[in-house]
């Protein structure tokens, strides 16, 4: 079925959803990936529909964004599988309105989607980067709005910047006619018009002529069968991933990749070795427990593509002739067996070195790891540097890079490009080169501390690790949180001003739940704290034999002002600790944190991606 026909059917109400389908939940990065795939004519999966008029009589509802008139129609078909993809495409291509979506950090935003014509026509370019996402005002600014980096607020500016609005895909001729009227009298008209023709042939036609595989269940399908099928397509098994495909390809050469990873009855595989790395007997998991087989393959692909680039340089190639260092899915699927065999042991040592590095930062568990995705470049960097990473100067640079990635929150989405750049740039920096882009790009705002409320936030976990790493001592015992103490005493992040006490004082949850009011403590100390005022629980600790001066010293090790805590002054203590945490972060990233009077974090903000439903078989 033509994609255009499916979208027209949705607009006119001939194709609707069964009412029990979940809501549309895709974020802007998923939409970007879907658009990029279709713009290249790549398959994005089949849709499954059910003909209406049979024994199954589900209540229908239109796709989100369809006109109200669609709900007045009796649909010919119901969409059982493919809602997220088709709704995303309907929102972007058909509605001609700004798209209400989410950022990868689950902030509600309103976005326009464009194609950068020149980037689309660049065969060597990354098509994802050619999909340009703009805020509702169609302007991209920097320096807090003082500098306009890209302005597409008028059609004339779209033409000037050679940016094509995806809202015009289905009526491309109208947009092109307006372009001709605008530019026909200019000196560069012929060159621009030629590029437009190429763009139409190579990109636009991929949308207008795109064919979607459609599985259609007949109207005679029983209700039981429909329910079973719907359950299977929405909560089906594990998707076929890069590791499975590479395993099949290597098997043709007689190499058993699965045994390498999972091991055999005779010996433990790489997966087990990484899970056990730097894990104490009392710990349920090691810091590398979250490393997956595709993570390992990504690290190897960095070395392989680096070698290809260096070989091309040696042949005298320059510029776009040089292959990119990359860890994308496409590169993984092209990873030759000889490259895997060549680098597997070196990369494993890199991951083990990454475990040691993270332990030195007082990051002991996977759940306390700010970004799982940042472990891949960290392992590759340490594998490449080898002993060069052991000097104090090298360690300091790698630490700065790591914390800039964490507090700049740069590894939250679309990480493949950054992984490759960091692998090259951090190694060069350690060996005397310039600062890597991650260190230059990272910006941290002081008011971001107020919104760090859940342990799923990378920066939230980063603050906790920095506090332990600077020598924070348990309020009760005075012990620092070494690897052994951390697990034996069940250390976790707890409130300083207890939440029950805060509720009684009328302090808002979004305030007292901030990382500013939290710190690492043992489980026993947290029980002593209970839900009482700080002055009361400090008295309990001192009644148990602790000297006042010693307790005050422990509080200061957490950047808590003892006098303000003892006087139960939440507001003053909160502000003072925020200032202290800013200094702590500045020391870690090696540059100032941005302090402003206002906040740029407008709108609803939810850091917990578990509240967004699993996309099931609609995930690309």
Secondary structure, 3 states (H helix, E strand, C coil): CEHHHHHHHHHHCCEEEECCCCCCCCCHHHHHHHHHHHHCCCCCCCEEEEECCCCCCCCEECCCCCCHHHHHCCCCEEEEECHHHHHHHHHHHCCCCCEEEECCCCEEEEEEEEEEHHHHCCCCCCHHHHEEEEECCCEEEECCCCEEEEECCCHHHHHHCCEEEHHHHHHHHHHHHHHHHHHCCCCCHHHHHHHHHHHHHHHHHHHHCCECCEEEECCCCCHHHHHHHHHHHHCCCCCCCHHHHHHHHHHCCCCCHHHHHHECCCCECHHHHHHHCCCCCCCCCCCCCCCCHHHHHHHHHHHHHHHHHHHHHHCCCCHHHCCCCCCCHHHHHCCCHHHHHHHHHHHHHHHHHHHHHHHHCCCCCHHHCCCCCHHHHHHHHHHHHHHHHCCHHHHHHHHHHHHHHHHCCCCCCCCHHHHHHHHHHHHHHHCCCCCCHHHHHCCCEHHHHHHCCCCCCHHHHHHHHHHHHCCCECCCCCCECCHHHHHHCCCEEEECCCHHHHHHCCCCHHHHCCHHHEEEECHHHHHHHCCCCHHHHHHHHHHCCCCHHHHHHHHHHCCCCHHHHHCCCHHHHHHHHHHHHHHHHHHHHCCCCECCCCCCCCCCECCCHHHCCCCHHHCC
